[in-house]
Amino acid sequence: MASTAVSGFSIVRSAAYPPLCVVLSRNFFRIRFPSPGATLKLSHSQMFPSNSLTPQFHGGHSTSHAHSLVDYVMEELQAMRSMRRVRPTKIVEFASSPELLEVKQAKRSLQKGCLLEFRKDTQKLLLAVAQKPDGKKNWIVCDQNGVMSSIKPQQVTYIVTGFESFDHRDIPDFLQKAQSLLDPAMLECAWEELLENNRSVTPEELAEVIYGSSEPLESYCAHLLLSENDIYFNQVESKGYLPVYEPRPTIQVEELIHRKNLKEEFKKEVEEFAKLLASVKALPPCSKPSKCSWLKEEKCREWMTSLEAYAIDACKNDEQKKTAGNILKGMGLSKTSSNAVNLLIDVGYFPVHVNLDLLKLNISTEQREEVLLAAENLLTTSTDVDEGIRKDLSSLKVYAIDVDEADELDDALSAVKLPDGKIKVWIHVADPACLVEPRSIIDREAMRRGTSIFLPTATFPMFPEKLAMEGMSLLQGKLCKAVSVSVTLHEDGSIAEYTICNSIIRPTYMLTYESASELLHLGLEEEAELRILSEAASLRLQWRRNQGAIDTTMIEPRVKVANPDDPEPLINLYVEDQADPAMRLVSEMMILCGEVVATFGSAHNIPLPYRGQPQSSISAFAFAHLPEGPVRSSAYVRIMRAAEMDFKKPIRHGILGIPGYVQFTSPIRRYIDLLAHYQIKSFLRGESMPFSSGELEGIQCLVNLHVKVAKKLQSSSLRYWLLEYFRRQPRERKFGALILRFIKDRTASLLLIEVGIQVCASVSAGKQIGDEIEVIIEEAHPRDDVLSVREA
């Protein structure tokens, strides 16, 4: 241990044996005990300069002129030990008997005028003077700041005995004197002696040992030394505000000192790291290190990943949480996740518009290496198992209609007018199941993901991107494998006949919704097939409405962000009206395809993920008074019941107005659609079904969990960028808004027509549902998800 020179101090004191504080602070020199783990070093040259007189000491039988000061101290200590053994005249009493404890406890009780220490909160201790009782047990006290408060007895941590009527105004002076007497080094000396004698102490007894007095001031100082030091002593009991401490074993003390040293070393490292972060914060954005630069060095990587975990509330353990908290503290920041986020943005680790939900939800943004290798192998070595039964439909004019930035094209349309006047349509769906086998590594990965994720800033496909784009997606002008559903319609829009087959098609046009709508408006003769598709869609819509379908078309926003890592990236906002002719055309054909697949599955007893939705108990006629469009649609949506699933037979879909429905048209981006493809294609080949109804149900439950997470991410990401769009708009800009409904009094739900987002705001008296008003954006804070609007 550190203080080997005084390890023999005895707590048995004689008249000639001064207290430790005197031995440690004689006028001619003072021993300064080093920090735990250090070595005590005293040299003659350090204590007495070469030009000083050599002191002469007289004692015992001889006078020594040559001994060093250290030698003299050691001789004095030995003499003290001898005196202790031969003629002790005063022995410090210890709380070694219940009777003695009872006597001491009786002397310390809460009474008016006594000086006490109490716990204000979990971290703060204060001195106070008891003023008067407050009820049966509590006391009114006046603390060192002059504040009166009521405290419970269990808040009291120590009573300073020896004062009968202490004035609270004297507390600051008392504390100042106490601080001047505190020297933790003396506690180590006392610990060694008490450990050697295997004795416990109270603060008063320790005061007698180290100060030679158990007066109130010295006793309180001893209490502070014992209560604030967590290395040498351990409190074993506290009866009647009389704490008793025992010395810890040497091996435990050494371990605690080791931990303390490590903690202090870590604290210094954190301080240095905080300085580094502060210097990086001051750099211009273009000069800040990238995220990968922060992750190169192991220690830096550990700290930055701890901060990242703290920022997204995903700390793996208490150590990681503590590390991040210490770094924030070192930066002078409070320990909050938002401060961690801002710090990581300020040093360039996070981009300004970091998607926190993407990190929090632990979304896989990259495909695993083994999946990529398997996908590459499929592209180079796979054969078409359905080649012998594929029907060549490459002579048909085929329209693929989607958003302009769509990466995965998995459906296309064809139509002709038959000689008898009926319309025949084809819904061509991409055929990933001709490449991917059920339960293969690529299939399992697709099931784990459940769906492709489309964000304003990026797309994370369900399949490896190269496989989806080159091997599965429908490509303009190229022969593509597909599953084609052909349907002949009666004049009223009902299904006359249908077929499902594996096919080869050659997509003719890749159209956006805008360009398709424009072609329909122009009515060009050479695009007669597109007009036939539009006519078929109108027949189907009318037929479904006759069957009780509810129109829930709305205005919805879509955002694409260019260069999302830039501080001010370009935001492209699109507002899609689902009642647009081209969008209505595609929607009706997809519903028709789902109805045909459900009918086909029912006719051949094929287990499929049949989807249905019960009709609401509230009649649609109850909303006939509302204006058609978004107002009526939003009212319908509020009364819709939850969708239901069956895996053996179709169930009616009341909202769509059809007897059964199976999602089938997006097998590249939705795993449930891919399951339906596995089942249908196995039937067409004459093979047994790869999945039973029970297996389908289990898979669907698992996939639904991933789909819900994906939808949550897509929704939060879209809202973030819409709010960022609003934040950038001039404060005086006015937006047109449609009143959808009243929530309470004059607070209404509004649809901002130019953006497609719903908000709440108070509107002036006299306004009605369906009225259009103008609003102004008052606040828009994307990171805090705050959007506030008011009527202009």
C-alpha positions in Angstrom: 0.0 0.0 0.0 0.9 3.7 -0.3 1.8 4.6 3.3 4.3 2.0 4.3 6.1 4.5 6.6 3.1 4.8 8.9 1.6 1.3 8.7 2.4 0.7 12.3 0.4 3.6 13.8 -1.6 2.5 16.8 -5.0 3.6 17.8 -3.9 3.1 21.4 -2.8 6.6 22.4 -0.6 7.8 25.3 -0.1 11.2 26.7 3.1 11.4 24.6 1.5 10.0 21.5 0.0 12.8 19.4 -3.0 12.3 16.9 -2.3 11.4 13.3 -3.0 14.9 12.1 -0.2 16.2 14.3 2.3 13.6 13.2 1.3 14.3 9.6 1.6 18.1 10.0 4.5 19.1 12.2 5.8 22.5 11.7 9.2 21.4 10.3 7.7 19.1 7.7 4.5 17.6 6.4 4.2 14.1 4.9 1.9 14.2 1.8 0.4 10.8 1.2 0.3 10.1 -2.5 -2.7 8.9 -4.4 -3.7 5.2 -4.1 -1.3 3.0 -5.9 1.6 5.5 -5.8 4.8 5.1 -3.8 5.8 7.4 -0.9 9.1 9.1 -1.8 11.0 11.3 0.6 14.7 12.3 0.1 17.1 14.2 2.2 18.0 16.5 -0.6 14.4 17.3 -1.3 13.6 18.2 2.3 16.9 20.1 3.1 18.6 22.1 0.4 22.4 21.7 0.2 23.1 25.1 1.6 20.9 24.7 4.7 22.1 23.7 8.1 21.9 20.0 8.9 19.5 19.7 11.8 20.6 17.9 15.1 18.1 15.7 16.9 18.6 14.7 20.5 16.8 11.8 21.9 17.3 8.5 23.7 21.0 7.5 24.3 22.7 9.4 21.4 22.6 12.5 19.2 22.5 11.8 15.4 23.9 14.4 13.0 24.0 12.0 10.0 20.6 10.5 10.0 18.2 11.6 7.3 14.8 13.0 8.2 13.1 9.8 7.0 15.3 7.7 9.3 14.3 10.0 12.2 10.6 9.6 11.4 11.0 5.8 11.4 12.8 6.0 14.7 10.0 8.1 16.2 7.4 5.7 14.9 9.2 2.8 16.5 9.4 4.7 19.8 5.7 5.4 19.6 5.0 1.7 19.2 7.2 0.9 22.2 5.4 3.5 24.3 2.1 2.0 23.2 3.1 -1.5 24.3 4.7 -0.5 27.6 2.6 2.2 29.2 -0.7 3.0 27.6 -2.6 5.7 29.5 -5.5 6.3 27.2 -7.4 3.9 25.0 -9.9 5.0 22.4 -13.2 3.3 23.1 -15.0 1.5 20.3 -18.7 0.6 19.9 -18.0 -2.9 20.9 -21.1 -3.5 23.1 -24.8 -3.0 22.7 -24.9 -1.1 26.0 -22.4 1.5 24.7 -24.3 1.9 21.5 -27.5 2.5 23.4 -25.9 5.2 25.4 -24.5 6.9 22.3 -27.8 6.6 20.5 -29.6 8.3 23.3 -27.4 11.3 22.9 -28.4 11.8 19.2 -32.0 12.4 18.5 -33.9 15.0 16.5 -34.6 18.0 18.7 -34.9 21.7 18.3 -31.6 23.5 17.7 -29.6 20.4 16.7 -27.3 20.5 13.7 -28.0 17.7 11.2 -27.2 16.6 7.7 -30.0 15.5 5.4 -30.5 14.2 1.9 -32.2 16.8 -0.2 -32.5 14.5 -3.2 -30.6 11.4 -4.5 -27.4 13.5 -5.2 -27.5 16.4 -2.8 -26.7 16.6 1.0 -27.2 19.7 3.1 -26.6 20.8 6.6 -29.6 22.3 8.5 -30.8 23.2 12.0 -33.9 21.6 13.3 -36.6 24.2 14.1 -39.7 22.4 15.2 -41.7 19.2 14.8 -44.0 19.0 11.7 -46.6 16.4 12.6 -45.9 13.2 14.4 -42.5 12.4 12.7 -41.4 15.1 10.3 -39.3 18.2 11.2 -39.1 21.7 9.9 -35.5 22.6 9.3 -33.6 25.6 8.0 -30.7 24.6 5.8 -27.4 26.2 5.0 -29.0 28.3 2.3 -31.6 29.7 4.7 -34.4 27.7 3.1 -37.1 26.2 5.4 -38.4 22.8 4.5 -40.1 19.8 6.1 -38.1 16.6 6.1 -38.7 13.0 7.1 -36.6 11.2 9.7 -35.3 8.8 7.1 -33.8 11.8 5.1 -31.4 12.5 8.0 -28.0 11.0 7.4 -26.0 12.4 10.4 -26.6 14.4 13.6 -23.7 16.5 14.8 -23.7 16.1 18.6 -22.4 18.7 21.0 -24.6 21.6 20.0 -27.8 22.4 21.9 -28.9 25.5 20.0 -27.1 26.0 16.7 -27.7 29.1 14.6 -28.3 28.2 10.9 -26.4 31.4 10.0 -23.2 29.8 11.3 -23.5 26.8 9.0 -21.4 28.3 6.2 -18.5 29.1 8.6 -18.8 25.6 10.1 -18.6 24.1 6.6 -15.6 26.2 5.7 -13.7 25.1 8.8 -14.6 21.5 8.1 -13.2 21.7 4.6 -9.9 23.0 5.9 -9.5 19.9 8.1 -10.4 17.3 5.5 -7.4 15.2 4.3 -8.3 11.9 2.7 -4.7 10.7 3.2 -5.4 10.4 7.0 -8.2 8.0 6.3 -5.8 5.5 4.6 -3.6 5.6 7.7 -6.5 5.0 10.0 -7.7 2.2 7.8 -4.4 0.3 8.0 -4.4 0.6 11.8 -8.0 -0.4 12.2 -7.7 -3.3 9.8 -4.7 -4.6 11.8 -6.8 -4.5 14.9 -9.9 -5.8 13.2 -12.0 -3.0 14.8 -15.1 -1.0 13.6 -15.5 2.7 14.3 -18.1 5.5 14.6 -17.3 8.9 13.2 -16.5 10.2 16.7 -14.1 7.4 17.3 -12.3 8.0 14.0 -12.1 11.7 14.9 -10.3 10.8 18.1 -7.9 8.7 16.1 -7.0 11.2 13.4 -7.6 14.5 15.0 -7.1 13.7 18.7 -10.5 15.1 19.5 -14.2 14.1 19.1 -15.5 17.6 19.3 -18.4 18.4 16.9 -16.3 19.9 14.1 -13.8 17.0 14.1 -16.5 14.4 14.4 -18.3 15.9 11.4 -15.1 15.9 9.4 -14.6 12.2 10.3 -18.2 11.6 9.2 -17.5 13.3 5.8 -14.3 11.3 5.3 -16.1 8.0 6.0 -19.3 8.7 4.1 -17.6 10.2 1.0 -14.9 7.6 0.7 -16.0 4.3 -1.0 -12.6 2.6 -0.8 -11.3 2.0 2.7 -14.4 1.7 4.9 -17.9 0.1 4.6 -20.9 1.2 6.6 -22.2 -1.9 8.4 -25.0 -0.4 10.4 -26.8 2.8 11.4 -28.8 2.9 14.6 -30.4 6.1 15.8 -28.3 8.2 13.4 -25.2 6.6 14.6 -23.4 5.0 11.7 -20.8 2.3 12.3 -18.0 1.6 9.7 -15.7 -1.3 9.3 -12.4 -1.4 7.4 -12.5 -3.3 4.1 -10.2 -6.2 3.5 -6.9 -5.4 1.8 -7.7 -7.4 -1.3 -11.0 -5.5 -1.7 -9.3 -2.1 -1.2 -6.7 -3.0 -3.8 -9.5 -3.9 -6.3 -11.4 -0.7 -5.5 -8.2 1.4 -6.0 -7.6 -0.4 -9.3 -11.1 0.4 -10.4 -10.7 4.0 -9.3 -7.5 4.4 -11.3 -9.1 2.9 -14.4 -12.1 5.3 -13.9 -9.8 8.3 -13.7 -7.8 7.1 -16.7 -11.1 6.7 -18.6 -12.2 10.1 -17.5 -9.0 11.7 -18.9 -9.5 9.8 -22.2 -13.1 11.1 -22.4 -11.9 14.6 -21.8 -9.4 14.3 -24.6 -12.0 12.9 -26.9 -14.4 15.7 -26.0 -11.7 18.2 -27.0 -11.4 16.4 -30.3 -15.1 16.5 -30.9 -15.2 20.2 -30.0 -12.4 20.9 -32.5 -14.2 19.0 -35.3 -17.5 20.8 -34.6 -15.7 24.1 -35.3 -14.6 22.9 -38.8 -16.5 23.9 -41.9 -18.9 21.2 -43.2 -16.6 20.3 -46.2 -13.6 19.6 -43.8 -15.3 17.3 -41.3 -14.4 13.7 -41.4 -16.8 11.1 -42.8 -18.5 8.4 -40.8 -16.0 5.8 -42.0 -13.1 7.9 -40.8 -14.5 7.9 -37.3 -14.8 4.1 -37.3 -11.2 3.3 -38.3 -9.5 3.4 -34.8 -10.9 0.9 -32.3 -11.3 3.2 -29.3 -12.9 6.0 -31.4 -15.2 3.4 -33.0 -16.3 2.2 -29.6 -17.2 5.7 -28.4 -18.9 6.8 -31.6 -21.0 3.7 -31.8 -21.9 4.2 -28.1 -23.1 7.7 -29.0 -25.0 6.4 -32.0 -26.7 3.8 -29.8 -27.6 6.4 -27.3 -29.0 8.7 -30.0 -31.4 6.0 -31.2 -32.2 4.6 -27.7 -30.6 1.3 -28.6 -27.7 0.9 -26.0 -26.8 -2.7 -25.7 -25.7 -2.5 -22.1 -25.2 0.0 -19.2 -21.6 0.4 -20.1 -22.4 1.7 -23.5 -25.0 4.1 -22.0 -22.5 5.3 -19.4 -19.8 5.9 -22.1 -22.1 8.0 -24.2 -23.4 9.9 -21.1 -19.8 10.7 -20.1 -18.9 12.0 -23.6 -22.0 14.3 -23.6 -21.1 15.5 -20.1 -17.5 16.1 -21.3 -19.0 18.3 -24.0 -21.1 20.2 -21.5 -24.3 18.7 -22.8 -27.2 17.2 -20.9 -27.6 13.4 -21.3 -30.4 13.3 -23.9 -30.8 11.4 -27.1 -31.5 14.6 -29.0 -28.2 16.1 -27.8 -26.4 12.9 -29.0 -28.1 13.2 -32.4 -27.1 16.9 -32.8 -23.5 16.2 -31.7 -23.1 13.4 -34.2 -24.5 15.7 -36.9 -22.2 18.5 -35.8 -19.1 16.4 -36.2 -20.1 14.9 -39.6 -20.8 11.4 -38.3 -24.5 11.7 -39.2 -25.8 13.7 -42.2 -28.0 16.7 -41.3 -31.1 14.7 -42.4 -30.2 11.4 -40.9 -33.1 8.9 -40.9 -33.2 8.0 -37.2 -36.2 5.6 -37.7 -34.2 3.6 -40.3 -31.5 3.1 -37.6 -34.0 2.5 -34.7 -36.0 -0.1 -36.6 -32.8 -1.9 -37.5 -33.7 -2.2 -41.2 -31.4 -4.2 -43.4 -30.2 -1.8 -46.1 -27.7 -4.2 -47.7 -28.1 -7.8 -48.9 -25.9 -10.4 -47.3 -22.9 -11.7 -49.3 -24.2 -15.3 -49.5 -27.5 -14.0 -50.9 -25.7 -11.9 -53.5 -23.6 -14.9 -54.6 -26.8 -17.0 -54.9 -28.5 -14.3 -57.0 -25.5 -14.1 -59.3 -25.5 -17.8 -59.7 -29.2 -17.7 -60.6 -28.6 -15.1 -63.3 -25.8 -17.2 -65.0 -27.0 -20.8 -64.6 -30.7 -20.9 -64.1 -33.1 -22.5 -66.6 -36.8 -21.9 -67.3 -38.7 -24.8 -65.8 -41.9 -23.5 -67.4 -40.4 -23.1 -70.9 -42.5 -25.9 -72.4 -45.8 -24.5 -71.2 -45.2 -20.8 -71.8 -47.6 -19.1 -74.2 -46.1 -16.6 -76.6 -47.9 -13.3 -76.2 -45.1 -11.1 -77.6 -47.4 -9.9 -80.4 -49.6 -8.0 -78.0 -49.1 -4.3 -77.4 -48.1 -4.1 -73.8 -48.3 -1.0 -71.6 -46.4 -0.8 -68.3 -47.6 2.2 -66.3 -45.9 3.3 -63.1 -44.3 6.2 -61.3 -41.4 7.8 -63.3 -38.7 6.6 -60.9 -39.9 3.0 -60.5 -37.0 0.6 -60.4 -39.0 -2.7 -60.3 -41.6 -3.0 -63.0 -43.7 -6.1 -62.1 -47.0 -5.6 -64.0 -48.2 -4.5 -67.5 -51.5 -4.4 -69.4 -52.9 -5.3 -72.8 -56.4 -5.2 -74.3 -58.3 -5.9 -77.5 -61.9 -5.5 -78.6 -63.3 -8.9 -79.7 -65.6 -9.3 -82.8 -68.7 -9.7 -80.6 -67.9 -6.3 -78.9 -66.7 -7.7 -75.7 -63.4 -6.5 -74.2 -60.5 -8.9 -73.4 -57.8 -7.7 -71.2 -54.5 -9.2 -70.1 -52.8 -8.4 -66.8 -49.1 -9.5 -67.2 -47.2 -10.0 -64.0 -43.5 -10.5 -63.7 -42.4 -14.1 -62.9 -39.8 -14.2 -60.2 -40.9 -17.7 -59.2 -39.4 -19.1 -62.4 -36.0 -18.2 -60.9 -36.5 -18.5 -57.1 -37.4 -21.8 -55.5 -39.5 -21.9 -52.3 -37.3 -22.3 -49.2 -34.1 -21.4 -51.1 -31.6 -18.9 -49.5 -33.0 -16.1 -51.7 -36.6 -17.0 -50.9 -35.8 -17.0 -47.1 -34.1 -13.6 -47.4 -37.1 -12.2 -49.3 -39.5 -13.6 -46.6 -37.3 -12.1 -43.8 -37.7 -8.7 -45.5 -41.3 -9.2 -46.4 -41.5 -6.2 -48.8 -39.4 -3.7 -50.7 -39.1 -0.4 -48.8 -39.6 2.8 -50.8 -38.3 6.0 -49.0 -38.0 9.5 -50.3 -34.2 9.1 -50.1 -33.6 5.4 -51.2 -35.2 2.1 -52.1 -34.3 -1.1 -50.3 -35.5 -4.0 -52.6 -36.8 -7.3 -51.3 -34.6 -9.2 -53.8 -31.0 -8.3 -54.6 -31.1 -5.3 -57.0 -29.3 -6.9 -59.9 -31.5 -10.0 -59.8 -34.7 -7.9 -59.6 -33.7 -5.6 -62.4 -32.1 -8.0 -64.9 -33.8 -11.3 -64.2 -37.3 -10.4 -62.9 -38.4 -6.9 -63.9 -40.3 -6.3 -67.1 -38.1 -4.4 -69.6 -39.2 -2.3 -72.5 -38.7 -3.9 -75.9 -37.2 -7.2 -74.5 -38.8 -10.6 -74.2 -39.8 -11.1 -70.6 -41.2 -14.1 -68.7 -44.5 -13.4 -67.1 -47.6 -14.9 -65.6 -50.5 -13.6 -67.7 -54.1 -13.4 -66.5 -56.5 -12.9 -69.4 -60.1 -11.8 -68.7 -63.1 -11.3 -71.1 -65.7 -8.9 -69.7 -69.5 -8.8 -70.2 -70.9 -5.5 -71.2 -71.8 -4.8 -67.5 -68.2 -5.3 -66.4 -68.6 -8.7 -64.9 -66.2 -11.6 -65.7 -67.3 -13.7 -68.7 -64.3 -16.0 -68.8 -60.6 -16.0 -67.7 -57.4 -17.9 -68.0 -54.0 -18.0 -66.2 -50.9 -19.0 -68.0 -47.1 -18.7 -68.0 -46.2 -16.4 -70.9 -43.6 -14.5 -72.9 -44.3 -10.8 -73.5 -42.5 -7.9 -75.0 -43.4 -4.6 -73.2 -44.1 -1.9 -75.8 -44.4 1.2 -73.7 -43.1 2.3 -70.3 -45.4 5.1 -69.3 -45.7 7.3 -66.2 -49.2 8.0 -64.9 -48.9 11.5 -66.2 -48.0 10.5 -69.7 -50.7 7.7 -69.8 -53.3 10.2 -68.7 -52.2 12.6 -71.4 -52.4 9.9 -74.1 -55.9 9.1 -72.9 -56.9 12.8 -73.1 -55.5 13.1 -76.6 -57.4 10.0 -77.8 -54.9 9.1 -80.4 -56.1 6.5 -82.9 -52.8 4.6 -82.8 -53.2 4.1 -79.1 -56.6 2.4 -79.4 -55.5 -0.3 -77.0 -55.0 2.2 -74.2 -58.5 3.6 -74.7 -59.9 0.0 -74.6 -58.1 -0.5 -71.3 -59.7 2.7 -70.0 -63.1 1.6 -71.1 -62.7 -1.8 -69.4 -61.6 0.0 -66.2 -64.8 2.2 -66.3 -67.0 -0.9 -66.8 -65.3 -2.6 -63.9 -65.6 0.4 -61.5 -69.3 0.7 -62.3 -69.9 -3.1 -61.8 -68.1 -3.0 -58.4 -70.1 -0.1 -57.2 -73.2 -2.0 -58.1 -71.9 -4.8 -55.9 -71.5 -2.4 -52.9 -67.9 -1.2 -53.4 -66.9 2.0 -51.6 -64.8 4.6 -53.4 -61.9 5.5 -51.1 -59.7 7.4 -53.6 -57.7 10.2 -52.0 -55.0 12.8 -52.8 -51.7 11.5 -51.6 -48.2 13.0 -51.6 -45.0 11.4 -52.9 -41.5 12.7 -52.3 -38.2 12.0 -53.9 -35.0 13.6 -52.5 -31.9 14.1 -54.6 -28.5 14.0 -52.7 -30.1 13.4 -49.3 -26.7 13.6 -47.5 -26.4 17.3 -48.5 -27.5 19.8 -45.8 -30.0 21.3 -48.2 -31.0 18.5 -50.7 -33.4 19.0 -53.5 -37.0 17.9 -52.6 -39.2 16.8 -55.5 -42.9 16.8 -54.4 -45.6 14.9 -56.3 -49.3 15.0 -55.5 -51.1 12.0 -56.8 -54.9 12.0 -57.3 -56.0 8.4 -57.1 -59.0 9.4 -59.2 -56.7 10.3 -62.1 -57.7 8.3 -65.2 -54.4 6.4 -65.6 -54.2 5.6 -61.9 -57.9 4.5 -61.9 -57.1 2.3 -65.0 -54.2 0.5 -63.3 -56.0 0.2 -60.0 -59.1 -1.5 -61.6 -56.9 -3.9 -63.6 -55.0 -4.9 -60.4 -58.3 -5.5 -58.6 -59.6 -7.6 -61.5 -56.5 -9.7 -61.5 -56.9 -10.3 -57.7 -60.5 -11.4 -58.2 -59.6 -13.8 -61.0 -56.8 -15.5 -59.0 -59.1 -15.9 -56.0 -61.8 -17.4 -58.3 -59.2 -19.7 -59.9 -57.9 -20.8 -56.5 -61.4 -21.5 -55.2 -62.2 -23.6 -58.3 -59.2 -25.8 -57.9 -59.0 -25.9 -54.1 -55.6 -24.1 -54.0 -54.4 -22.8 -50.6 -53.8 -19.1 -51.2 -53.6 -15.9 -49.0 -57.2 -14.9 -49.6 -57.9 -11.4 -48.4 -61.3 -10.0 -47.5 -62.8 -7.0 -45.7 -66.2 -7.0 -44.0 -68.7 -4.3 -44.9 -69.1 -1.7 -42.3 -72.3 -1.8 -40.2 -72.8 1.9 -41.2 -74.4 2.2 -44.6 -72.5 4.1 -47.3 -75.7 6.1 -47.9 -75.2 7.7 -44.5 -72.4 9.8 -46.2 -74.3 10.6 -49.4 -74.7 14.2 -48.3 -70.9 14.7 -48.3 -69.2 16.0 -51.4 -67.7 13.3 -53.5 -63.9 13.0 -53.5 -61.6 13.3 -50.5 -64.3 14.5 -48.1 -66.5 11.4 -48.6 -63.5 9.0 -49.0 -62.0 10.1 -45.7 -65.4 9.5 -44.0 -65.6 6.0 -45.5 -62.0 5.2 -44.3 -62.9 6.1 -40.7 -65.6 3.4 -40.6 -63.7 0.7 -42.5 -63.3 -2.6 -40.6 -60.0 -4.5 -40.4 -59.0 -6.8 -43.2 -59.3 -10.5 -42.7 -57.3 -13.5 -44.1 -58.2 -17.0 -45.1 -55.9 -19.6 -46.6 -58.4 -22.2 -47.8 -61.1 -20.4 -49.6 -62.0 -16.8 -50.7 -63.8 -14.4 -48.4 -65.8 -11.4 -49.6 -64.1 -8.1 -49.9 -66.8 -5.7 -49.0 -64.8 -2.5 -49.7 -63.8 -3.6 -53.2 -67.3 -5.2 -53.8 -65.9 -8.5 -55.1 -66.4 -12.1 -53.9 -62.7 -12.8 -53.3 -59.3 -11.2 -53.6 -55.7 -12.4 -53.7 -52.7 -10.0 -54.0 -50.9 -11.2 -57.1 -49.5 -8.3 -59.1 -46.3 -7.3 -57.2 -44.2 -10.5 -56.6 -40.9 -8.6 -56.9 -41.8 -6.2 -54.1 -44.3 -8.1 -51.9 -43.6 -11.5 -50.5 -47.3 -12.4 -50.0 -47.7 -12.0 -53.7 -44.8 -14.3 -54.3 -46.4 -16.9 -52.2 -49.5 -16.8 -54.4 -47.2 -17.2 -57.4 -45.5 -20.3 -55.9 -48.9 -21.9 -55.4 -50.5 -21.0 -58.8 -47.4 -22.0 -60.8 -47.1 -25.3 -59.1 -50.7 -26.0 -60.0 -50.1 -25.1 -63.7 -47.1 -27.5 -63.7 -49.2 -30.2 -62.3 -47.1 -30.4 -59.1 -48.2 -30.6 -55.5 -48.5 -27.3 -53.6 -45.2 -26.1 -51.9 -47.2 -24.7 -48.9 -50.2 -26.0 -47.1 -52.9 -23.6 -45.8 -51.4 -23.8 -42.3 -47.9 -23.1 -43.5 -49.2 -20.1 -45.5 -50.9 -18.7 -42.4 -47.7 -19.0 -40.3 -45.6 -17.4 -43.0 -48.2 -14.6 -43.4 -48.1 -13.8 -39.7 -44.3 -13.6 -39.8 -44.2 -11.5 -42.9 -46.9 -9.1 -41.6 -44.5 -8.1 -38.7 -41.9 -7.0 -41.2 -44.4 -5.3 -43.4 -45.8 -3.3 -40.5 -42.3 -2.1 -39.6 -41.7 -1.1 -43.3 -44.9 0.8 -43.5 -44.1 2.7 -40.3 -40.7 3.6 -41.7 -42.2 4.7 -45.0 -44.8 6.8 -43.3 -42.4 8.5 -40.8 -39.8 9.2 -43.6 -42.5 10.7 -45.9 -43.8 13.0 -43.1 -40.2 14.1 -42.2 -39.6 15.3 -45.8 -43.0 16.9 -46.1 -42.2 18.9 -42.9 -38.8 19.8 -44.3 -40.6 21.0 -47.5 -42.9 23.2 -45.4 -39.9 24.5 -43.3 -38.3 25.9 -46.4 -41.4 27.7 -47.7 -41.7 31.5 -47.2 -43.6 32.3 -44.1 -46.2 34.4 -46.0 -47.1 31.6 -48.5 -50.7 30.5 -48.4 -51.8 26.9 -49.0 -55.3 25.8 -50.2 -57.0 23.5 -47.7 -60.2 21.4 -47.9 -62.2 20.9 -44.7 -62.7 17.1 -44.3 -64.5 17.1 -40.9 -64.8 18.9 -37.6 -63.0 17.3 -34.6 -64.3 19.5 -31.8 -66.0 22.9 -31.9 -64.2 24.8 -34.7 -61.1 22.5 -34.8 -61.2 20.8 -38.2 -59.2 18.2 -40.1 -57.9 19.7 -43.2 -56.4 18.3 -46.4 -53.7 20.6 -47.9 -54.6 20.2 -51.5 -51.3 21.3 -53.0 -49.3 18.9 -50.8 -51.7 16.0 -50.0 -51.1 16.0 -46.2 -53.8 16.2 -43.5 -53.5 18.7 -40.6 -55.6 20.1 -37.9 -56.4 23.8 -37.4 -59.1 26.0 -36.0 -61.3 27.6 -38.7 -63.5 30.6 -38.6 -67.2 30.4 -37.8 -69.5 29.7 -40.7 -67.2 27.3 -42.5 -68.7 24.0 -43.4 -67.4 20.5 -44.3 -66.2 20.5 -48.0 -65.4 24.3 -47.9 -62.0 25.4 -49.2 -59.9 27.8 -47.1 -56.4 29.2 -47.1 -53.9 28.4 -44.4 -50.4 29.6 -43.4 -47.7 27.4 -42.0 -46.7 28.8 -38.5 -44.2 26.2 -37.5 -42.5 23.2 -39.2 -39.8 21.2 -37.3 -39.1 17.9 -39.1 -36.8 16.4 -36.4 -39.4 17.2 -33.6 -42.4 16.2 -35.9 -44.0 19.5 -35.3 -46.4 21.1 -37.9 -48.6 24.0 -36.9 -51.0 25.8 -39.3 -53.5 28.5 -39.0 -56.2 29.9 -41.2 -55.0 32.8 -43.3 
